[in-house]
Amino acid sequence: MKTKKVIFLMTVLTGVLFGCASKQAPPDRIAADREKIKETLSEEVSLTQDRADLKELRKEIPEETQKENDELAMITKLMAQPDVEPSRLRQQFQYASQKKRESFSRKVKKLREDFTREERSQRDQFLKAAKEKRKSLDPHKMEREEIREKYKEMDKERSDFFSEQRERRKSFEAEIGAQTKDFNDSMREKSREFNDQMREYTRRFEDFKKSKKEKAAPAAEASSEFQKMDQMPSEPLKAGGQ
């Protein structure tokens, strides 16, 4: 009997501690969730970022993200000289942008999977502890009123736990939504900047082609004259001035 009482007290104590922990943890967990999301989905390095700053920031950027940023930076670099077809630059920009969107989506998916896995694990642990606590209530050793109070406490603990899980999920999804909006706004801005640059680049490219054609025209004419001379029949030399 003494052993059963000890087990009962330990179970109740575990339930109380678990209940306290669940009430105190959500603010810390919510803050940790937000920090993890921000760290994972942090804003990409701007294409207009100063190159010295970019070199320093690259130390903290994963290799995959560096590669994506390099691809976009390469497109900007190609615009320095108007000797690449505008259509080719647009294709490269669209390809690099698509890769960044896919990378962002993969990160969001993993964040959700990790969050759901942890959420499910905590729920399973709570329900297991609650089940053990209910089993420890012995109607032969406890007054009816006492049992009713214990069940009332457990119902409140259950209600608090699931309420806190809903609040944490709500906060998590809100942060994901905010980061997704920021990312989409950033990509739209980069697309707008690219289109503005492309209009100017296309004008320069057409001027470059025209200039190149004009420079090539005299050389083409000279070559044509030489070809005509080569094709003219040669006359035999007359001997002695005859």
Phi and psi restraints in degrees (value plus and minus 20) as a CYANA .aco file:
   2 LYS   PHI     -82.6   -42.6
   2 LYS   PSI     -61.0   -21.0
   3 THR   PHI     -82.6   -42.6
   3 THR   PSI     -61.3   -21.3
   4 LYS   PHI     -84.0   -44.0
   4 LYS   PSI     -58.4   -18.4
   5 LYS   PHI     -85.0   -45.0
   5 LYS   PSI     -60.3   -20.3
   6 VAL   PHI     -83.5   -43.5
   6 VAL   PSI     -63.9   -23.9
   7 ILE   PHI     -82.1   -42.1
   7 ILE   PSI     -61.8   -21.8
   8 PHE   PHI     -82.8   -42.8
   8 PHE   PSI     -66.6   -26.6
   9 LEU   PHI     -82.1   -42.1
   9 LEU   PSI     -59.8   -19.8
  10 MET   PHI     -85.1   -45.1
  10 MET   PSI     -59.8   -19.8
  11 THR   PHI     -84.8   -44.8
  11 THR   PSI     -64.1   -24.1
  12 VAL   PHI     -82.7   -42.7
  12 VAL   PSI     -63.9   -23.9
  13 LEU   PHI     -81.6   -41.6
  13 LEU   PSI     -62.1   -22.1
  14 THR   PHI     -81.0   -41.0
  14 THR   PSI     -61.4   -21.4
  15 GLY   PHI     -84.3   -44.3
  15 GLY   PSI     -61.0   -21.0
  16 VAL   PHI     -85.0   -45.0
  16 VAL   PSI     -66.4   -26.4
  17 LEU   PHI     -83.2   -43.2
  17 LEU   PSI     -60.7   -20.7
  18 PHE   PHI     -83.9   -43.9
  18 PHE   PSI     -61.4   -21.4
  19 GLY   PHI     -83.2   -43.2
  19 GLY   PSI     -62.5   -22.5
  20 CYS   PHI     -84.2   -44.2
  20 CYS   PSI     -62.9   -22.9
  21 ALA   PHI     -83.5   -43.5
  21 ALA   PSI     -59.3   -19.3
  22 SER   PHI     -88.0   -48.0
  22 SER   PSI     -48.6    -8.6
  23 LYS   PHI     -97.7   -57.7
  23 LYS   PSI     -51.3   -11.3
  24 GLN   PHI    -109.0   -69.0
  24 GLN   PSI     -47.4    -7.4
  25 ALA   PHI     -91.6   -51.6
  25 ALA   PSI     -60.0   -20.0
  26 PRO   PHI     -68.4   -28.4
  26 PRO   PSI     -67.5   -27.5
  27 PRO   PHI     -77.7   -37.7
  27 PRO   PSI     -62.6   -22.6
  28 ASP   PHI     -86.2   -46.2
  28 ASP   PSI     -61.5   -21.5
  29 ARG   PHI     -87.0   -47.0
  29 ARG   PSI     -61.0   -21.0
  30 ILE   PHI     -82.0   -42.0
  30 ILE   PSI     -63.6   -23.6
  31 ALA   PHI     -83.2   -43.2
  31 ALA   PSI     -61.0   -21.0
  32 ALA   PHI     -86.1   -46.1
  32 ALA   PSI     -59.5   -19.5
  33 ASP   PHI     -79.5   -39.5
  33 ASP   PSI     -67.2   -27.2
  34 ARG   PHI     -82.6   -42.6
  34 ARG   PSI     -61.4   -21.4
  35 GLU   PHI     -84.5   -44.5
  35 GLU   PSI     -61.8   -21.8
  36 LYS   PHI     -84.8   -44.8
  36 LYS   PSI     -61.7   -21.7
  37 ILE   PHI     -84.2   -44.2
  37 ILE   PSI     -66.2   -26.2
  38 LYS   PHI     -82.7   -42.7
  38 LYS   PSI     -60.2   -20.2
  39 GLU   PHI     -86.2   -46.2
  39 GLU   PSI     -59.9   -19.9
  40 THR   PHI     -95.2   -55.2
  40 THR   PSI     -57.7   -17.7
  41 LEU   PHI    -129.3   -89.3
  41 LEU   PSI      10.6    50.6
  42 SER   PHI     -79.0   -39.0
  42 SER   PSI     131.9   171.9
  43 GLU   PHI     -77.3   -37.3
  43 GLU   PSI     116.2   156.2
  44 GLU   PHI     -87.8   -47.8
  44 GLU   PSI     134.1   174.1
  45 VAL   PHI     -82.9   -42.9
  45 VAL   PSI     111.3   151.3
  46 SER   PHI     -85.6   -45.6
  46 SER   PSI     126.3   166.3
  47 LEU   PHI     -86.6   -46.6
  47 LEU   PSI     -42.6    -2.6
  48 THR   PHI    -115.2   -75.2
  48 THR   PSI     -12.0    28.0
  49 GLN   PHI     -81.3   -41.3
  49 GLN   PSI     118.2   158.2
  50 ASP   PHI     -77.0   -37.0
  50 ASP   PSI     115.5   155.5
  51 ARG   PHI     -81.4   -41.4
  51 ARG   PSI     -53.7   -13.7
  52 ALA   PHI     -86.9   -46.9
  52 ALA   PSI     -62.5   -22.5
  53 ASP   PHI     -84.9   -44.9
  53 ASP   PSI     -58.8   -18.8
  54 LEU   PHI     -81.0   -41.0
  54 LEU   PSI     -61.9   -21.9
  55 LYS   PHI     -81.1   -41.1
  55 LYS   PSI     -60.4   -20.4
  56 GLU   PHI     -89.9   -49.9
  56 GLU   PSI     -61.5   -21.5
  57 LEU   PHI     -87.7   -47.7
  57 LEU   PSI     -49.7    -9.7
  58 ARG   PHI     -78.5   -38.5
  58 ARG   PSI     -44.9    -4.9
  59 LYS   PHI     -82.5   -42.5
  59 LYS   PSI     -48.3    -8.3
  60 GLU   PHI    -120.0   -80.0
  60 GLU   PSI     -21.0    19.0
  61 ILE   PHI    -120.1   -80.1
  61 ILE   PSI     111.8   151.8
  62 PRO   PHI     -77.4   -37.4
  62 PRO   PSI     133.3   173.3
  63 GLU   PHI     -78.4   -38.4
  63 GLU   PSI     -59.5   -19.5
  64 GLU   PHI     -82.8   -42.8
  64 GLU   PSI     -62.7   -22.7
  65 THR   PHI     -87.6   -47.6
  65 THR   PSI     -57.7   -17.7
  66 GLN   PHI     -77.5   -37.5
  66 GLN   PSI     -63.5   -23.5
  67 LYS   PHI     -82.8   -42.8
  67 LYS   PSI     -63.4   -23.4
  68 GLU   PHI     -84.4   -44.4
  68 GLU   PSI     -64.2   -24.2
  69 ASN   PHI     -84.2   -44.2
  69 ASN   PSI     -58.5   -18.5
  70 ASP   PHI     -82.6   -42.6
  70 ASP   PSI     -57.3   -17.3
  71 GLU   PHI     -84.3   -44.3
  71 GLU   PSI     -62.3   -22.3
  72 LEU   PHI     -89.6   -49.6
  72 LEU   PSI     -59.7   -19.7
  73 ALA   PHI     -84.5   -44.5
  73 ALA   PSI     -54.8   -14.8
  74 MET   PHI     -82.9   -42.9
  74 MET   PSI     -58.5   -18.5
  75 ILE   PHI     -83.5   -43.5
  75 ILE   PSI     -63.2   -23.2
  76 THR   PHI     -82.3   -42.3
  76 THR   PSI     -60.0   -20.0
  77 LYS   PHI     -85.2   -45.2
  77 LYS   PSI     -58.5   -18.5
  78 LEU   PHI     -83.7   -43.7
  78 LEU   PSI     -43.4    -3.4
  79 MET   PHI     -95.6   -55.6
  79 MET   PSI     -30.7     9.3
  80 ALA   PHI     -81.6   -41.6
  80 ALA   PSI     -58.7   -18.7
  81 GLN   PHI    -137.0   -97.0
  81 GLN   PSI     105.2   145.2
  82 PRO   PHI    -100.0   -60.0
  82 PRO   PSI      39.3    79.3
  83 ASP   PHI    -143.2  -103.2
  83 ASP   PSI      -5.9    34.1
  84 VAL   PHI    -136.9   -96.9
  84 VAL   PSI     116.9   156.9
  85 GLU   PHI     -76.5   -36.5
  85 GLU   PSI     110.4   150.4
  86 PRO   PHI     -74.6   -34.6
  86 PRO   PSI     -57.0   -17.0
  87 SER   PHI     -82.8   -42.8
  87 SER   PSI     -55.4   -15.4
  88 ARG   PHI     -87.8   -47.8
  88 ARG   PSI     -62.0   -22.0
  89 LEU   PHI     -83.4   -43.4
  89 LEU   PSI     -61.2   -21.2
  90 ARG   PHI     -83.9   -43.9
  90 ARG   PSI     -61.0   -21.0
  91 GLN   PHI     -81.5   -41.5
  91 GLN   PSI     -62.9   -22.9
  92 GLN   PHI     -85.6   -45.6
  92 GLN   PSI     -60.2   -20.2
  93 PHE   PHI     -84.5   -44.5
  93 PHE   PSI     -64.6   -24.6
  94 GLN   PHI     -83.5   -43.5
  94 GLN   PSI     -58.4   -18.4
  95 TYR   PHI     -85.3   -45.3
  95 TYR   PSI     -66.7   -26.7
  96 ALA   PHI     -85.1   -45.1
  96 ALA   PSI     -59.4   -19.4
  97 SER   PHI     -84.3   -44.3
  97 SER   PSI     -61.6   -21.6
  98 GLN   PHI     -82.9   -42.9
  98 GLN   PSI     -60.0   -20.0
  99 LYS   PHI     -83.6   -43.6
  99 LYS   PSI     -58.6   -18.6
 100 LYS   PHI     -86.9   -46.9
 100 LYS   PSI     -60.3   -20.3
 101 ARG   PHI     -84.6   -44.6
 101 ARG   PSI     -61.4   -21.4
 102 GLU   PHI     -84.8   -44.8
 102 GLU   PSI     -60.4   -20.4
 103 SER   PHI     -82.8   -42.8
 103 SER   PSI     -63.0   -23.0
 104 PHE   PHI     -82.5   -42.5
 104 PHE   PSI     -64.1   -24.1
 105 SER   PHI     -82.3   -42.3
 105 SER   PSI     -59.4   -19.4
 106 ARG   PHI     -83.3   -43.3
 106 ARG   PSI     -60.6   -20.6
 107 LYS   PHI     -85.3   -45.3
 107 LYS   PSI     -62.2   -22.2
 108 VAL   PHI     -82.4   -42.4
 108 VAL   PSI     -63.3   -23.3
 109 LYS   PHI     -80.2   -40.2
 109 LYS   PSI     -64.3   -24.3
 110 LYS   PHI     -86.5   -46.5
 110 LYS   PSI     -60.0   -20.0
 111 LEU   PHI     -79.2   -39.2
 111 LEU   PSI     -63.5   -23.5
 112 ARG   PHI     -86.5   -46.5
 112 ARG   PSI     -61.9   -21.9
 113 GLU   PHI     -82.8   -42.8
 113 GLU   PSI     -64.9   -24.9
 114 ASP   PHI     -83.2   -43.2
 114 ASP   PSI     -63.4   -23.4
 115 PHE   PHI     -83.1   -43.1
 115 PHE   PSI     -66.6   -26.6
 116 THR   PHI     -83.5   -43.5
 116 THR   PSI     -58.9   -18.9
 117 ARG   PHI     -82.7   -42.7
 117 ARG   PSI     -66.0   -26.0
 118 GLU   PHI     -86.6   -46.6
 118 GLU   PSI     -61.2   -21.2
 119 GLU   PHI     -79.6   -39.6
 119 GLU   PSI     -64.5   -24.5
 120 ARG   PHI     -86.5   -46.5
 120 ARG   PSI     -60.3   -20.3
 121 SER   PHI     -82.7   -42.7
 121 SER   PSI     -64.3   -24.3
 122 GLN   PHI     -85.3   -45.3
 122 GLN   PSI     -58.3   -18.3
 123 ARG   PHI     -85.4   -45.4
 123 ARG   PSI     -62.8   -22.8
 124 ASP   PHI     -82.7   -42.7
 124 ASP   PSI     -61.2   -21.2
 125 GLN   PHI     -84.8   -44.8
 125 GLN   PSI     -62.1   -22.1
 126 PHE   PHI     -83.6   -43.6
 126 PHE   PSI     -66.9   -26.9
 127 LEU   PHI     -85.0   -45.0
 127 LEU   PSI     -55.5   -15.5
 128 LYS   PHI     -85.5   -45.5
 128 LYS   PSI     -63.7   -23.7
 129 ALA   PHI     -85.0   -45.0
 129 ALA   PSI     -58.8   -18.8
 130 ALA   PHI     -86.1   -46.1
 130 ALA   PSI     -58.2   -18.2
 131 LYS   PHI     -83.7   -43.7
 131 LYS   PSI     -64.8   -24.8
 132 GLU   PHI     -82.8   -42.8
 132 GLU   PSI     -56.3   -16.3
 133 LYS   PHI     -86.9   -46.9
 133 LYS   PSI     -61.7   -21.7
 134 ARG   PHI     -84.9   -44.9
 134 ARG   PSI     -59.5   -19.5
 135 LYS   PHI     -84.8   -44.8
 135 LYS   PSI     -46.4    -6.4
 136 SER   PHI     -97.0   -57.0
 136 SER   PSI     -32.0     8.0
 137 LEU   PHI     -98.7   -58.7
 137 LEU   PSI      90.5   130.5
 138 ASP   PHI    -125.1   -85.1
 138 ASP   PSI      90.6   130.6
 139 PRO   PHI     -83.7   -43.7
 139 PRO   PSI     -37.8     2.2
 140 HIS   PHI    -100.5   -60.5
 140 HIS   PSI     -37.7     2.3
 141 LYS   PHI    -135.9   -95.9
 141 LYS   PSI     -23.7    16.3
 142 MET   PHI    -147.8  -107.8
 142 MET   PSI     131.5   171.5
 143 GLU   PHI     -92.6   -52.6
 143 GLU   PSI     133.4   173.4
 144 ARG   PHI     -79.9   -39.9
 144 ARG   PSI     -62.3   -22.3
 145 GLU   PHI     -84.0   -44.0
 145 GLU   PSI     -59.6   -19.6
 146 GLU   PHI     -84.0   -44.0
 146 GLU   PSI     -62.4   -22.4
 147 ILE   PHI     -83.8   -43.8
 147 ILE   PSI     -61.3   -21.3
 148 ARG   PHI     -81.2   -41.2
 148 ARG   PSI     -60.0   -20.0
 149 GLU   PHI     -85.9   -45.9
 149 GLU   PSI     -59.0   -19.0
 150 LYS   PHI     -84.9   -44.9
 150 LYS   PSI     -62.0   -22.0
 151 TYR   PHI     -85.0   -45.0
 151 TYR   PSI     -56.6   -16.6
 152 LYS   PHI     -83.6   -43.6
 152 LYS   PSI     -61.4   -21.4
 153 GLU   PHI     -84.6   -44.6
 153 GLU   PSI     -62.4   -22.4
 154 MET   PHI     -86.1   -46.1
 154 MET   PSI     -57.5   -17.5
 155 ASP   PHI     -82.7   -42.7
 155 ASP   PSI     -59.8   -19.8
 156 LYS   PHI     -87.6   -47.6
 156 LYS   PSI     -62.2   -22.2
 157 GLU   PHI     -80.0   -40.0
 157 GLU   PSI     -61.9   -21.9
 158 ARG   PHI     -84.3   -44.3
 158 ARG   PSI     -65.2   -25.2
 159 SER   PHI     -82.0   -42.0
 159 SER   PSI     -63.8   -23.8
 160 ASP   PHI     -84.0   -44.0
 160 ASP   PSI     -62.8   -22.8
 161 PHE   PHI     -81.2   -41.2
 161 PHE   PSI     -70.0   -30.0
 162 PHE   PHI     -91.0   -51.0
 162 PHE   PSI     -50.3   -10.3
 163 SER   PHI     -84.9   -44.9
 163 SER   PSI     -61.8   -21.8
 164 GLU   PHI     -87.8   -47.8
 164 GLU   PSI     -56.8   -16.8
 165 GLN   PHI     -85.5   -45.5
 165 GLN   PSI     -60.2   -20.2
 166 ARG   PHI     -84.1   -44.1
 166 ARG   PSI     -60.9   -20.9
 167 GLU   PHI     -85.2   -45.2
 167 GLU   PSI     -60.4   -20.4
 168 ARG   PHI     -86.8   -46.8
 168 ARG   PSI     -61.8   -21.8
 169 ARG   PHI     -82.7   -42.7
 169 ARG   PSI     -62.4   -22.4
 170 LYS   PHI     -81.2   -41.2
 170 LYS   PSI     -64.0   -24.0
 171 SER   PHI     -85.1   -45.1
 171 SER   PSI     -61.4   -21.4
 172 PHE   PHI     -80.0   -40.0
 172 PHE   PSI     -69.5   -29.5
 173 GLU   PHI     -86.5   -46.5
 173 GLU   PSI     -53.9   -13.9
 174 ALA   PHI     -84.6   -44.6
 174 ALA   PSI     -61.2   -21.2
 175 GLU   PHI     -88.6   -48.6
 175 GLU   PSI     -60.2   -20.2
 176 ILE   PHI     -80.3   -40.3
 176 ILE   PSI     -63.8   -23.8
 177 GLY   PHI     -82.1   -42.1
 177 GLY   PSI     -61.8   -21.8
 178 ALA   PHI     -85.3   -45.3
 178 ALA   PSI     -63.7   -23.7
 179 GLN   PHI     -87.0   -47.0
 179 GLN   PSI     -57.1   -17.1
 180 THR   PHI     -85.3   -45.3
 180 THR   PSI     -61.4   -21.4
 181 LYS   PHI     -82.5   -42.5
 181 LYS   PSI     -64.5   -24.5
 182 ASP   PHI     -81.3   -41.3
 182 ASP   PSI     -61.9   -21.9
 183 PHE   PHI     -84.1   -44.1
 183 PHE   PSI     -66.4   -26.4
 184 ASN   PHI     -84.2   -44.2
 184 ASN   PSI     -59.6   -19.6
 185 ASP   PHI     -81.7   -41.7
 185 ASP   PSI     -61.6   -21.6
 186 SER   PHI     -83.4   -43.4
 186 SER   PSI     -63.9   -23.9
 187 MET   PHI     -87.1   -47.1
 187 MET   PSI     -57.5   -17.5
 188 ARG   PHI     -84.2   -44.2
 188 ARG   PSI     -60.4   -20.4
 189 GLU   PHI     -84.7   -44.7
 189 GLU   PSI     -61.3   -21.3
 190 LYS   PHI     -84.7   -44.7
 190 LYS   PSI     -57.8   -17.8
 191 SER   PHI     -86.5   -46.5
 191 SER   PSI     -60.7   -20.7
 192 ARG   PHI     -83.6   -43.6
 192 ARG   PSI     -64.6   -24.6
 193 GLU   PHI     -81.4   -41.4
 193 GLU   PSI     -62.1   -22.1
 194 PHE   PHI     -82.9   -42.9
 194 PHE   PSI     -64.4   -24.4
 195 ASN   PHI     -83.4   -43.4
 195 ASN   PSI     -59.5   -19.5
 196 ASP   PHI     -82.2   -42.2
 196 ASP   PSI     -64.3   -24.3
 197 GLN   PHI     -86.5   -46.5
 197 GLN   PSI     -54.9   -14.9
 198 MET   PHI     -87.0   -47.0
 198 MET   PSI     -56.2   -16.2
 199 ARG   PHI     -81.8   -41.8
 199 ARG   PSI     -64.5   -24.5
 200 GLU   PHI     -87.7   -47.7
 200 GLU   PSI     -61.1   -21.1
 201 TYR   PHI     -84.4   -44.4
 201 TYR   PSI     -62.2   -22.2
 202 THR   PHI     -80.7   -40.7
 202 THR   PSI     -61.0   -21.0
 203 ARG   PHI     -81.8   -41.8
 203 ARG   PSI     -65.1   -25.1
 204 ARG   PHI     -84.6   -44.6
 204 ARG   PSI     -58.0   -18.0
 205 PHE   PHI     -84.6   -44.6
 205 PHE   PSI     -61.9   -21.9
 206 GLU   PHI     -85.7   -45.7
 206 GLU   PSI     -59.6   -19.6
 207 ASP   PHI     -84.4   -44.4
 207 ASP   PSI     -58.9   -18.9
 208 PHE   PHI     -83.3   -43.3
 208 PHE   PSI     -64.7   -24.7
 209 LYS   PHI     -83.7   -43.7
 209 LYS   PSI     -61.5   -21.5
 210 LYS   PHI     -84.2   -44.2
 210 LYS   PSI     -64.4   -24.4
 211 SER   PHI     -83.6   -43.6
 211 SER   PSI     -61.9   -21.9
 212 LYS   PHI     -83.6   -43.6
 212 LYS   PSI     -58.9   -18.9
 213 LYS   PHI     -87.8   -47.8
 213 LYS   PSI     -60.0   -20.0
 214 GLU   PHI     -86.7   -46.7
 214 GLU   PSI     -58.4   -18.4
 215 LYS   PHI     -88.7   -48.7
 215 LYS   PSI     -51.6   -11.6
 216 ALA   PHI     -98.9   -58.9
 216 ALA   PSI     -40.5    -0.5
 217 ALA   PHI     -81.7   -41.7
 217 ALA   PSI     -70.8   -30.8
 218 PRO   PHI     -78.6   -38.6
 218 PRO   PSI     -60.7   -20.7
 219 ALA   PHI     -83.8   -43.8
 219 ALA   PSI     -57.5   -17.5
 220 ALA   PHI     -87.5   -47.5
 220 ALA   PSI     -59.2   -19.2
 221 GLU   PHI     -85.3   -45.3
 221 GLU   PSI     -63.9   -23.9
 222 ALA   PHI     -81.3   -41.3
 222 ALA   PSI     -60.9   -20.9
 223 SER   PHI     -84.2   -44.2
 223 SER   PSI     -57.1   -17.1
 224 SER   PHI     -86.0   -46.0
 224 SER   PSI     -59.9   -19.9
 225 GLU   PHI     -84.4   -44.4
 225 GLU   PSI     -61.9   -21.9
 226 PHE   PHI     -81.7   -41.7
 226 PHE   PSI     -58.7   -18.7
 227 GLN   PHI     -85.4   -45.4
 227 GLN   PSI     -58.1   -18.1
 228 LYS   PHI     -84.2   -44.2
 228 LYS   PSI     -62.6   -22.6
 229 MET   PHI     -83.2   -43.2
 229 MET   PSI     -58.5   -18.5
 230 ASP   PHI     -85.5   -45.5
 230 ASP   PSI     -51.0   -11.0
 231 GLN   PHI    -103.8   -63.8
 231 GLN   PSI     -34.4     5.6
 232 MET   PHI     -89.1   -49.1
 232 MET   PSI     117.7   157.7
 233 PRO   PHI     -89.6   -49.6
 233 PRO   PSI     118.1   158.1
 234 SER   PHI    -103.9   -63.9
 234 SER   PSI     123.7   163.7
 235 GLU   PHI    -119.8   -79.8
 235 GLU   PSI     118.4   158.4
 236 PRO   PHI     -89.3   -49.3
 236 PRO   PSI     124.1   164.1
 237 LEU   PHI     -92.2   -52.2
 237 LEU   PSI     118.7   158.7
 238 LYS   PHI    -111.9   -71.9
 238 LYS   PSI     114.3   154.3
 239 ALA   PHI    -104.1   -64.1
 239 ALA   PSI     122.4   162.4
 240 GLY   PHI      41.3    81.3
 240 GLY   PSI      10.9    50.9
 241 GLY   PHI      51.0    91.0
 241 GLY   PSI     -11.8    28.2
